[in-house]
Amino acid sequence: MRVLVIEDDQEAARLLARGLREEMASVNSYDAIVLDWLLPDRDGIAICRTLRAAGLHVPILLLTAKDAIEDRVRGLNAGADDYLTKPFAFAELLARLHALLRRSDLTRPVLLTVADLTLDPRSHVVTRGDAPISLTPREYAILETLMRRAGEVVSRIHLGESVWENDLDSLTNLVEVHISHLRRKIDRNGMPPLIHTVRGYGYRLGPASR
């Protein structure tokens, strides 16, 4: 699981990131956003509205020192899913994130399906046809990202950032290695290939284009 923290206080952001890594360590694309209201260039309310207008449905937890009822209403009306006033206990932030993610899971599709390939986001079971496919956590994270954007071309950089937390010089090579492993497991035994390379950009998941 990955949580995007948008916080202009560097020390606060560092402590939040460290605590969340310890408590919610996994690999995936962003599942939630922790958004500070007061940012130097643009306030969190405007960012929240922009994200919602763009169709992003990731749960957003808004952080702010503002505690008046009208401020809470404004934040929720902007598209935030929950609101936490500063100062706060990390345990409460973690509990609120878990609650948001549980509610988010209820709105996600039970199965992701592309041709005869299926992925269950809740059980992390992957099958092609009737055959189960065993994947490592990072292979699973890459495949889920591709399946959620089936038919689209997904860049190597996007795939890398969806799986690895840190910026790595060898990010592109790591993605290529894991894609190679995925191909051997998914496009096997003469089955029509589903993972396609788009040269110079990234990968597309779906039946071959005609």
RACORJO-V398340 format. One record per residue. N is the residue number from 1. NEAR is the number of other ideal C-beta (glycine too) atoms within 10 Angstrom. Layout:
N/NEAR
N/NEAR
//
This chain:
1/16
2/20
3/21
4/14
5/18
6/17
7/19
8/12
9/14
10/8
11/8
12/15
13/15
14/12
15/14
16/20
17/16
18/11
19/14
20/20
21/13
22/8
23/15
24/16
25/10
26/10
27/18
28/17
29/19
30/14
31/18
32/24
33/22
34/22
35/24
36/21
37/23
38/15
39/16
40/6
41/7
42/9
43/15
44/23
45/21
46/12
47/21
48/24
49/14
50/13
51/18
52/15
53/9
54/7
55/6
56/13
57/12
58/17
59/22
60/26
61/20
62/28
63/24
64/20
65/11
66/15
67/10
68/9
69/7
70/8
71/17
72/16
73/11
74/16
75/23
76/15
77/11
78/21
79/18
80/26
81/20
82/17
83/20
84/17
85/15
86/14
87/7
88/11
89/9
90/13
91/10
92/10
93/19
94/15
95/11
96/19
97/22
98/13
99/14
100/19
101/16
102/10
103/12
104/15
105/11
106/6
107/8
108/12
109/11
110/8
111/14
112/18
113/11
114/17
115/14
116/14
117/23
118/16
119/23
120/13
121/17
122/10
123/9
124/12
125/15
126/23
127/14
128/20
129/12
130/6
131/12
132/10
133/19
134/9
135/21
136/13
137/12
138/19
139/20
140/21
141/23
142/28
143/25
144/21
145/19
146/27
147/20
148/17
149/16
150/17
151/11
152/12
153/14
154/21
155/15
156/20
157/14
158/16
159/24
160/21
161/18
162/21
163/23
164/17
165/11
166/6
167/9
168/11
169/6
170/11
171/17
172/15
173/12
174/17
175/25
176/16
177/12
178/20
179/20
180/10
181/15
182/24
183/16
184/9
185/16
186/19
187/16
188/12
189/7
190/5
191/14
192/9
193/12
194/23
195/18
196/16
197/14
198/12
199/5
200/7
201/12
202/21
203/24
204/19
205/24
206/18
207/14
208/9
209/7
210/3
//
